[in-house]
Amino acid sequence: MGHRDRSDAELLAAHVAGDRYAFGELYSRHHRRLRRLARLTTGCPQDAEDALQEAMLSAHRAAGSFRHNAAVGSWLHRIVINACLDRLRRNKVAHTELLVTHPVVGDRTAEIETALEVRAALRRLPVEQRAAVVAVDMQGYSVADAAHAFGVAPGTVKSRCARGRARLAVLLGRSL
């Protein structure tokens, strides 16, 4: 059976058993989503890349401790979020670099300006609120999945989202 035919859990098990290519295949399946998550969480491409690298090293080393009580993708997501939060806590520096992830086609100036305003406002949220809003509202995770990924109660994610949304509304000058 080739690497592409294996499930994520089978690839992780193969990695633990010594298959030196299995983790690379697992990473290639998830890297785009994990990179986007890291960029949205950190707000800075360099911090995102550094956090993603730290997270993948952690996942590579900790693969043997994976408990199979969650999907491998959710496990990787949690490791990336935690690496991003750790990096943001360590840095405590406000990054002003703005990300533009969509190429300009036609006149999308207003759309791009709005996206830049939202991203700038997101960066002003406390780290935990930003992570919750990004996971639930931007990445589409359920509150339960986000809670599991962050290792907190669902009510904590709900309150972080509510506080983050309220703060975003104030920062963006809009009412909820």
C-alpha positions in Angstrom: 0.0 0.0 0.0 1.4 3.4 -1.0 1.6 6.4 1.3 -1.2 8.1 -0.6 -3.5 5.2 0.0 -3.0 5.3 3.8 -5.2 7.2 6.3 -3.6 9.9 8.4 -3.7 7.6 11.4 -1.9 4.9 9.4 0.7 7.3 8.2 1.3 8.5 11.8 1.6 4.9 13.0 4.0 4.1 10.1 6.1 7.2 11.1 6.3 5.9 14.7 7.3 2.5 13.4 10.2 4.0 11.5 8.9 4.8 8.0 11.0 7.9 7.2 8.6 9.1 4.4 5.3 8.7 6.2 5.4 12.0 8.2 6.4 13.9 5.0 3.2 12.6 3.3 1.1 13.5 6.3 2.6 17.0 6.3 2.0 17.4 2.6 -1.7 16.6 3.1 -2.2 19.2 5.7 0.4 21.9 5.2 -1.7 24.4 3.3 -4.5 24.4 5.9 -1.9 24.5 8.8 0.1 27.3 7.2 -3.1 29.4 6.7 -4.1 28.8 10.2 -0.7 29.9 11.5 -0.8 33.0 9.4 -4.3 34.0 10.6 -3.4 33.3 14.2 0.0 35.1 14.3 -0.8 37.8 11.8 2.8 37.8 10.6 4.1 35.5 7.8 7.6 35.1 9.5 6.1 34.2 12.9 3.6 31.9 11.1 6.4 30.0 9.3 8.5 29.8 12.5 5.5 28.6 14.6 4.6 26.1 11.9 8.1 24.7 11.8 8.2 24.4 15.6 4.8 22.7 15.6 5.8 20.2 13.0 9.0 19.4 14.9 6.9 18.9 18.0 4.4 16.7 16.1 7.3 14.7 14.6 8.8 14.0 18.0 5.5 13.5 19.9 3.9 11.2 17.3 4.3 8.2 19.6 2.2 9.8 22.2 -0.8 10.4 19.9 -3.8 8.8 21.6 -6.1 8.2 18.7 -9.0 9.8 20.5 -9.1 12.6 17.9 -8.4 12.9 14.2 -4.8 13.3 13.3 -5.7 16.6 11.5 -7.2 18.0 14.7 -4.2 16.9 16.6 -1.9 18.8 14.1 -4.2 21.8 14.3 -3.9 21.9 18.1 -0.2 21.7 17.9 0.0 24.5 15.4 -2.4 26.7 17.4 -0.4 26.1 20.6 2.9 26.9 18.8 1.4 30.1 17.5 0.1 31.1 20.9 3.5 30.3 22.5 5.3 32.4 19.9 2.9 35.3 20.3 3.2 35.2 24.1 7.0 35.1 23.8 7.2 38.0 21.3 4.5 40.3 22.8 5.3 42.5 19.9 2.6 44.1 17.8 3.2 43.3 14.2 2.1 45.8 11.6 2.7 43.8 8.5 -0.5 43.2 6.6 -1.3 40.1 4.7 -2.9 40.2 1.3 -3.8 36.6 0.4 -5.9 37.3 -2.6 -4.5 38.8 -5.8 -6.2 41.9 -7.1 -8.5 41.2 -10.0 -10.4 44.1 -11.4 -11.2 46.8 -8.9 -11.4 45.1 -5.6 -10.0 48.0 -3.6 -12.9 48.2 -1.1 -12.9 44.4 -0.5 -9.1 44.5 0.1 -9.3 47.5 2.4 -12.0 45.8 4.4 -9.9 42.6 4.7 -6.9 44.6 5.8 -9.0 46.4 8.4 -10.3 43.1 9.7 -6.8 41.6 9.9 -5.4 44.7 11.6 -8.3 44.5 14.1 -7.8 40.8 14.7 -4.1 41.5 15.6 -5.4 43.8 18.3 -7.4 41.1 20.1 -5.9 39.2 23.0 -4.2 36.1 21.7 -6.8 33.6 23.1 -9.8 35.6 21.7 -8.1 35.9 18.3 -7.4 32.1 18.2 -11.0 31.3 19.0 -12.5 33.8 16.5 -10.1 32.5 13.8 -10.9 28.9 14.5 -14.7 29.2 14.8 -15.5 32.1 12.5 -12.8 31.9 9.9 -11.7 28.3 9.8 -15.2 26.9 10.3 -14.5 24.7 13.3 -17.3 23.9 15.6 -17.1 25.3 19.2 -16.6 21.7 20.4 -13.8 21.0 18.0 -12.1 24.3 18.8 -12.5 23.6 22.5 -10.9 20.2 22.0 -8.1 21.7 19.9 -7.3 24.4 22.6 -7.7 22.0 25.5 -10.4 24.1 27.1 -14.1 23.8 27.8 -16.6 24.7 25.1 -18.0 27.5 27.2 -14.5 29.1 27.3 -14.4 29.1 23.5 -17.9 30.6 23.3 -17.0 33.4 25.7 -13.7 34.1 23.9 -15.5 34.2 20.6 -18.2 36.5 22.1 -15.7 38.8 23.6 -13.5 38.8 20.5 -16.5 39.6 18.2 -17.6 42.4 20.5 -14.1 43.8 20.6 -13.8 43.5 16.8 -17.1 45.4 16.4 -15.7 48.2 18.5 -12.4 48.2 16.6 -14.1 48.2 13.3 -16.7 50.9 14.4 -19.6 48.6 13.7 -22.5 47.4 15.9 -23.3 43.7 16.3 
